[in-house]
Amino acid sequence: MTTSTTTSPGNPAIEQAMASVAAAMPKAQADPTRPIYHFCPPANWMNDPNGTIYHNGYYHLFYQHNPYGDEWGHMHWGHARSTDLVHWEHLPIALWPSHELGEEHCFSGCAGVDGQGNPMLIYTMVGFGTHGERPPNEQWAAIGDPDWITWQKHPANPVLGLQNHGGPPFRGEWRDPFIFTEAGRTFLVIGGNYEDVAGVALYEATDDTLLHWHYHKLLYQRPRGEKLFLECPNFFKVDGKWILLISPYDLIEYIVGDFDLATLTFTPTAEGILDPGFGSVPNFYASNILYDEQGRAILLGWVRGFAAGHGWNGCLALPRVLSIGPDGHPTQTPVAQLQALRTQRYRLVDTPIDTDGHLFAEIKGDALELQALLEPGDGRIVLRLRRSTDGERSVDVSYDGAVLTVAGTQMPLELGLNEPLKLHVFLDKSVLEVFVNGGRIAVTRVIDAPSEDVGLQLVTQDGSASIIAFDAWEMQSIHG
């Protein structure tokens, strides 16, 4: 991971913010719990991925960023780019709160290219509150230079305001725009609520400037007694189906369905939880989507739940290819480019496992990739990560024939007749991501383990099991 020397000349707000990040970098980068192959800002706080897009050979990642500390506040947009979704170049902060315009925070949004080829960011402007009340949010735009480095707030702002957006009487928490296109038409979805409705509003661009939008309808809604607000709505097409992702202050939910372009009606056919990982908070949250050069839908998300005081807080989950499985539900698989980070391979095949287990003396560590093909047998099989030398502590992934448990998070898993258990595990210091049986299940967990606990063991409880194949790699750092 590299840091660009490019600056934003003449913008004191960005220069001050970047100086704050630079001052925090030594502490953040020396922290032993900071992931080494997940994307992290150079220092300080990160939350929602924003404006994710592939354009002219680069994957662009913008993200909610507090350059002044490792807790939430002072929302800016950080910016990085990559040619492979693995190695990232840090770029200057893209968006800053324009205090002179009454702007306190730059909340989440999206990226696009207007009809003249100009890079555009559309985001939620949050104004300063007075006397305990905040003015209604507005949707603002920023226009970038051809290299996507330097950004200016658009003089036409606000792009959308509640006083003239043409839709329901949303409250102030109307936010998180997301652009999508279909059949030559450009649309925008935004989360909003009013009365007893938490909804996702659908707008359409009336020209190619991306500055003028017409409200059509609520694409999707829930009672506010059930879901208070539907944050970060993403609506996109995969394998001939449409997927709506919502982050409702809880685990991300997916709704798969059909979208009738003539009536702009979304008809759900399947729904569920995208990633069930939950600690003190949902550990995978605030998703975003981009399409790569092959047309694949790449899912990005914020990993959260870390302790403050380390000089950094938050990272990006590993990019995942999102597709629709045979059962009509989404599958998630890590991008193949991550294989470039593997070091020497360790492999074990055709090995029985009992209650004494197999202790992998040949490979230890806190930054690993594992692929295990297992025959669970008649007991509970347990993969023990971050195992202490005395065996008293570990972070466990287990399966008992009916329930998969990942670092305490439980979910049902029914395997087919003679179907083996397939685990694809990414361990990165304080982050654990587990993909099960071709991405049928994906689980993200933030973990806490002593730095000296680096052992790896596979055991069974109350029965026997066997390893069909087990592969392990230590992973290289992406930090320069």
C-alpha positions in Angstrom: 0.0 0.0 0.0 1.5 3.3 -1.0 0.7 6.9 -0.1 0.5 9.4 -3.0 2.7 12.5 -2.8 0.0 14.4 -4.7 -1.7 17.1 -2.6 -4.7 19.4 -3.1 -3.0 22.8 -3.4 -5.0 25.7 -2.2 -7.4 23.7 0.0 -6.4 24.4 3.6 -9.1 22.2 5.0 -7.7 19.1 3.2 -4.1 20.0 4.0 -4.9 20.3 7.7 -6.8 17.0 7.7 -4.0 15.2 6.0 -1.5 16.7 8.4 -3.5 15.2 11.2 -3.6 11.8 9.6 0.2 11.9 9.0 0.8 12.8 12.7 -1.3 9.7 13.8 0.4 7.3 11.4 3.3 6.1 13.6 1.0 5.0 16.4 -1.5 3.3 14.0 1.0 1.5 11.9 2.9 0.2 15.0 -0.2 -1.4 16.5 0.0 -5.2 16.5 -3.7 -5.6 16.1 -4.0 -3.6 12.9 -4.7 -5.8 9.8 -1.9 -6.2 7.3 -3.8 -7.3 4.2 -7.2 -5.7 4.7 -7.4 -2.1 3.4 -7.0 0.4 6.2 -6.6 4.2 6.1 -3.1 5.4 6.9 -4.5 6.3 10.4 -7.6 7.2 12.4 -11.2 6.4 11.8 -12.9 4.7 8.8 -16.5 3.7 8.3 -18.7 3.3 5.2 -17.1 2.6 1.8 -18.4 5.3 -0.6 -18.3 6.1 -4.3 -16.9 2.7 -5.3 -16.3 2.5 -9.0 -14.1 1.0 -11.7 -13.0 3.6 -14.2 -10.1 3.9 -16.7 -8.1 1.0 -15.2 -8.6 1.9 -11.5 -10.8 0.7 -8.8 -11.7 3.8 -6.7 -12.5 3.5 -3.1 -13.8 6.5 -1.2 -14.7 6.1 2.5 -16.1 7.9 5.5 -13.1 9.2 7.4 -12.4 11.1 10.5 -8.9 12.5 10.0 -8.8 13.9 13.5 -9.1 10.8 15.6 -9.8 7.1 15.9 -13.5 7.5 16.8 -16.4 8.7 14.7 -16.7 12.5 13.9 -15.7 15.2 11.4 -16.8 13.1 8.4 -14.6 13.6 5.4 -14.2 11.3 2.4 -10.9 9.4 2.3 -9.8 8.2 -1.1 -7.6 5.3 -2.5 -7.3 3.5 -5.8 -6.1 0.1 -6.9 -5.4 -1.8 -10.1 -6.1 -5.2 -8.5 -8.5 -4.7 -5.5 -5.6 -5.9 -3.3 -2.8 -3.3 -3.3 -4.0 0.3 -2.7 -2.5 3.7 -3.3 -3.7 6.3 -0.7 -4.7 9.6 -2.4 -5.5 13.0 -0.9 -8.7 13.3 1.1 -11.4 14.0 -1.5 -14.3 15.7 0.4 -14.2 17.9 3.4 -17.0 19.6 5.4 -17.3 23.2 4.0 -17.9 25.0 7.3 -18.3 28.3 5.5 -21.3 26.8 3.7 -22.9 25.5 6.9 -21.7 21.9 6.3 -20.7 19.9 9.4 -20.3 16.4 7.8 -19.9 14.8 4.4 -22.0 11.6 4.8 -22.2 8.6 2.5 -22.8 8.6 -1.3 -21.7 7.3 -4.7 -19.6 8.1 -7.7 -20.5 8.4 -11.4 -19.4 10.1 -14.6 -21.6 12.7 -16.2 -22.4 13.1 -19.9 -19.4 15.3 -20.5 -17.0 12.7 -19.0 -16.5 14.5 -15.7 -16.1 12.5 -12.5 -18.9 13.2 -10.1 -19.5 12.4 -6.4 -23.0 12.6 -5.0 -23.2 12.6 -1.2 -25.3 13.6 1.7 -24.5 17.0 3.2 -25.2 17.3 6.9 -25.5 20.8 8.2 -24.7 22.3 11.6 -27.4 22.0 14.2 -28.6 25.0 16.2 -30.5 24.9 19.6 -30.4 21.1 19.5 -31.9 20.7 16.1 -30.1 20.0 12.8 -31.4 21.3 9.4 -32.7 18.7 7.0 -30.0 16.8 5.0 -29.3 17.7 1.4 -27.8 15.8 -1.5 -24.7 17.6 -2.8 -22.4 16.9 -5.7 -18.6 17.4 -6.2 -16.8 17.4 -9.5 -13.3 16.0 -10.0 -10.4 16.6 -12.3 -9.6 14.0 -15.0 -7.3 12.1 -12.6 -10.0 11.9 -9.9 -7.6 13.6 -7.4 -8.9 17.1 -6.8 -12.5 17.8 -6.1 -14.7 20.9 -5.9 -18.2 21.3 -4.5 -20.6 21.9 -7.4 -22.0 25.4 -7.7 -25.4 23.9 -8.4 -25.7 22.4 -4.9 -28.0 21.2 -3.5 -28.7 18.6 -6.2 -31.7 17.5 -4.1 -33.3 19.1 -1.2 -36.4 18.0 0.8 -38.2 21.2 -0.1 -38.2 20.3 -3.8 -37.3 16.6 -4.2 -40.9 15.8 -5.2 -41.2 12.8 -2.9 -42.7 12.1 0.6 -42.2 14.4 3.5 -39.0 12.7 4.6 -37.4 13.7 7.9 -33.8 15.1 8.2 -32.3 11.6 8.0 -32.8 11.4 4.2 -29.4 10.2 3.0 -26.9 7.8 1.3 -27.5 8.2 -2.4 -26.6 5.3 -4.7 -26.6 5.5 -8.6 -27.5 2.6 -10.9 -28.2 2.4 -14.6 -30.4 0.1 -16.7 -31.3 0.2 -20.4 -29.7 3.6 -20.9 -31.5 5.2 -17.9 -29.8 6.5 -14.8 -31.5 6.1 -11.4 -30.7 7.0 -7.8 -31.9 5.4 -4.6 -31.8 7.2 -1.2 -32.9 6.0 2.3 -35.5 8.1 4.0 -38.3 7.9 6.6 -41.5 9.6 7.6 -44.5 8.8 9.7 -44.4 5.0 10.1 -42.4 4.4 6.9 -38.7 3.5 6.5 -38.2 3.5 2.8 -35.9 3.5 -0.2 -36.8 6.3 -2.6 -36.3 5.9 -6.3 -35.3 8.9 -8.5 -34.3 9.1 -12.2 -31.9 11.6 -13.9 -33.7 13.9 -16.3 -30.5 14.7 -18.2 -26.9 13.6 -18.3 -25.5 16.2 -15.9 -26.4 14.0 -12.9 -27.6 17.2 -11.3 -31.4 17.0 -12.0 -33.5 14.2 -10.6 -37.2 13.2 -10.8 -38.8 11.3 -7.9 -40.8 8.2 -9.0 -41.8 6.2 -6.0 -40.7 4.2 -3.0 -38.9 1.2 -4.4 -39.1 -0.6 -1.0 -40.4 0.1 2.5 -40.8 -1.3 6.0 -42.7 -0.2 9.0 -40.6 2.0 11.3 -41.7 0.0 14.2 -39.8 -2.9 12.5 -36.8 -1.0 11.0 -36.1 2.5 12.1 -34.1 3.5 9.0 -32.7 1.8 5.9 -29.1 3.0 5.6 -26.8 2.7 2.7 -29.3 1.2 0.1 -27.6 -0.5 -2.8 -29.8 -1.6 -5.8 -28.1 -3.5 -8.6 -28.4 -6.3 -11.1 -26.6 -9.7 -10.8 -27.2 -12.8 -12.9 -30.4 -11.5 -14.3 -31.9 -10.7 -10.9 -32.0 -7.5 -8.9 -30.6 -7.2 -5.3 -31.4 -4.5 -2.8 -29.0 -4.3 0.2 -30.0 -2.3 3.3 -28.1 -1.6 6.5 -31.0 -1.1 9.0 -28.8 -0.3 12.1 -28.5 -4.0 12.3 -27.1 -6.9 10.2 -27.2 -6.1 6.5 -30.2 -7.6 4.8 -30.5 -8.6 1.2 -33.7 -8.7 -0.9 -33.5 -10.5 -4.2 -36.2 -9.9 -6.8 -37.3 -8.7 -10.2 -37.4 -5.1 -11.3 -40.0 -4.1 -14.0 -38.5 -1.2 -15.8 -41.9 -0.2 -17.3 -43.6 0.2 -13.9 -40.4 0.6 -11.8 -41.8 -2.1 -9.5 -39.5 -4.3 -7.5 -40.9 -7.7 -6.6 -38.9 -9.7 -4.0 -38.4 -13.4 -4.5 -35.8 -14.1 -1.7 -34.4 -12.4 1.3 -32.1 -12.9 4.2 -29.0 -11.7 6.1 -25.9 -11.0 4.0 -23.3 -11.6 6.7 -24.4 -12.7 10.2 -21.2 -11.8 12.0 -22.1 -10.0 15.2 -20.0 -9.0 18.2 -20.9 -5.9 20.2 -22.2 -4.6 16.8 -22.7 -6.1 13.4 -19.1 -6.6 12.2 -19.9 -6.2 8.5 -21.9 -3.1 7.7 -22.6 -0.3 5.2 -22.1 -2.2 1.9 -21.3 -0.8 -1.5 -21.0 -2.2 -5.0 -18.9 -1.8 -8.1 -18.8 -3.6 -11.4 -15.3 -4.6 -12.5 -13.9 -4.8 -16.0 -15.4 -8.3 -16.4 -18.9 -7.1 -15.4 -18.8 -8.9 -12.0 -20.5 -7.3 -9.1 -17.9 -6.7 -6.4 -19.2 -6.3 -2.8 -17.4 -4.0 -0.4 -18.2 -3.5 3.3 -17.0 -1.8 6.4 -15.5 -4.0 9.2 -16.4 -2.5 12.6 -16.3 -3.3 16.3 -12.7 -2.4 17.1 -11.6 -0.7 20.3 -10.6 2.9 20.3 -7.2 4.2 21.4 -5.1 2.4 18.8 -4.6 5.2 16.4 -6.8 3.5 13.8 -10.3 2.1 13.8 -12.2 0.3 11.0 -11.1 -1.4 7.8 -12.5 -2.7 4.5 -13.7 -6.3 4.3 -12.0 -8.3 1.6 -13.6 -7.6 -1.7 -16.1 -10.3 -2.6 -17.7 -11.4 -5.9 -21.4 -11.4 -5.5 -23.6 -13.8 -7.5 -26.9 -15.6 -7.3 -26.7 -19.3 -6.2 -28.9 -22.1 -7.5 -31.3 -21.5 -4.6 -31.9 -17.9 -5.6 -30.0 -16.5 -2.7 -26.6 -14.6 -3.0 -23.3 -16.2 -2.8 -20.1 -14.4 -1.8 -16.5 -15.4 -2.7 -13.3 -13.5 -2.1 -11.7 -12.1 -5.2 -9.1 -14.3 -6.8 -6.5 -11.5 -6.8 -5.9 -12.1 -3.1 -3.9 -15.2 -4.1 -1.0 -12.8 -4.9 -0.5 -12.3 -1.2 0.2 -16.0 -0.5 3.6 -17.2 0.6 4.9 -20.8 0.7 2.1 -23.3 0.7 1.5 -25.9 3.4 -0.6 -28.9 2.5 -2.1 -31.9 4.3 -4.3 -34.6 2.8 -6.2 -37.7 3.8 -5.7 -37.4 7.6 -8.1 -38.7 10.3 -8.8 -36.3 13.2 -9.9 -37.4 16.7 -10.3 -35.7 20.0 -6.5 -35.3 20.4 -6.6 -33.3 17.1 -3.9 -32.3 14.7 -1.7 -29.5 15.9 -0.2 -27.7 12.9 3.4 -27.2 14.0 4.5 -26.4 10.5 2.4 -23.2 10.2 1.6 -20.6 12.8 0.6 -17.0 12.6 -2.0 -14.3 12.9 -2.1 -13.4 9.2 -3.1 -16.6 7.3 -5.3 -17.9 4.5 -6.7 -21.5 5.0 -8.7 -23.8 2.7 -10.1 -26.8 4.4 -12.0 -29.6 2.8 -13.4 -31.8 5.7 -15.5 -34.8 6.3 -17.3 -33.9 9.5 -18.0 -37.4 10.6 -20.3 -38.0 13.6 -18.9 -35.4 16.0 -18.3 -31.7 16.3 -15.2 -30.5 14.4 -13.4 -27.5 15.6 -10.8 -25.4 13.8 -8.8 -23.6 16.5 -7.2 -20.3 15.3 -5.0 -18.1 17.4 -4.4 -21.0 19.8 -2.3 -20.4 22.8 0.8 -22.5 23.5 -0.9 -24.2 26.4 -4.1 -24.8 24.4 -6.3 -22.8 26.9 -7.2 -20.1 24.5 -8.3 -20.0 20.8 -10.7 -18.4 18.4 -12.8 -21.3 17.1 -14.7 -22.2 13.9 -16.8 -25.3 14.5 -19.5 -27.4 12.9 -21.7 -30.0 14.6 -23.7 -31.3 11.6 -26.4 -28.7 12.0 -24.9 -25.4 13.3 -21.8 -23.6 12.1 -20.2 -21.3 14.8 -17.6 -18.7 13.9 -16.0 -17.0 16.9 -19.3 -17.3 18.8 -21.7 -16.4 15.9 -24.0 -19.3 15.2 -25.9 -20.0 12.0 -27.7 -23.1 10.7 -25.9 -25.1 8.0 -27.3 -28.2 6.4 -25.0 -30.1 4.1 -26.2 -32.4 1.4 -25.8 -36.1 1.4 -22.0 -36.9 1.3 -21.3 -33.2 0.9 -18.0 -32.2 2.7 -17.6 -29.1 4.7 -15.5 -26.5 2.8 -14.0 -23.6 4.8 -12.1 -20.7 3.3 -10.7 -18.7 6.1 -8.9 -15.4 6.2 -7.2 -14.5 9.5 -5.7 -11.0 9.6 -4.7 -10.0 13.1 -8.0 -8.8 14.6 -10.2 -9.7 11.6 -11.6 -13.1 10.7 -13.5 -13.8 7.5 -14.9 -17.2 6.8 -16.5 -18.4 3.5 -18.4 -21.7 3.6 -19.1 -24.1 0.8 -18.6 -21.9 -2.2 -19.9 -18.7 -0.5 -23.2 -20.0 0.7 -22.4 -18.4 4.0 -19.9 -15.5 4.6 -19.1 -14.5 8.2 -17.0 -11.5 9.4 -15.8 -11.3 13.0 -13.7 -8.8 14.8 -11.6 -10.9 17.3 -9.4 -10.1 20.3 -6.5 -12.4 21.0 -3.2 -12.0 22.7 -0.4 -11.3 20.3 1.5 -14.4 21.4 -1.4 -16.7 20.5 -0.5 -17.9 17.0 -1.1 -21.6 17.0 -3.4 -23.6 14.7 -5.2 -26.9 15.5 -8.0 -29.0 14.2 -9.8 -31.3 16.7 -13.1 -33.1 17.1 -15.4 -33.4 20.1 -17.6 -36.5 20.8 -16.7 -38.3 17.6 -14.3 -38.4 14.6 -13.7 -36.6 11.4 -11.1 -36.5 8.6 -9.2 -34.0 6.5 -9.7 -34.5 2.8 -7.4 -31.6 2.0 -6.0 -28.7 4.0 -4.0 -25.9 2.6 -2.5 -23.0 4.4 -0.5 -19.9 3.5 1.0 -17.1 5.5 -0.1 -13.8 3.9 2.0 -10.8 2.9 1.3 -7.3 4.1 -0.1 -4.8 1.6 1.3 -1.9 3.6 4.3 -0.2 2.0 
